[in-house]
Amino acid sequence: MIAIEPGYALAYAMIAGAYSYLGATGQELPRKAFEIVYRYAQKALKLDSSIAEGHTAIAGAYLFYERNWKKAYEALQTALHLNPGYVEVYELLSFYYVLMGKNDQAVKIMEKAEELDPL
């Protein structure tokens, strides 16, 4: 899609999100995966900072690679504000709460995600 429409921010954000998943789950070397995440998420946000997917992708890098909890939380809150119906935000926010030892909050967030998308 990027080759056809190089100004399409969502395409960059979705690639960044995919590599974030690959890096976080060990299916790709984290250093390599998150280098791609940063490059594509930043490009997406430069093209359109109003898409939740770009903020969510960069939050994955902050959460799983940098372990920068503050930046991860801020990016997730931005994404949630921009698109409260984007379920992937809730999934990452739930991981954040687990890492912070706030399991009750993590469960509440995932219950909200289930309400939005029961499948």
Secondary structure, 3 states (H helix, E strand, C coil): CCCCCCCCHHHHHHHHHHHHHHHHCCCCCHHHHHHHHHHHHHHHHHHCCCCHHHHHHHHHHHHHHHCCHHHHHHHHHHHHHHCCCCHHHHHHHHHHHHHCCCHHHHHHHHHHHHHHCCC
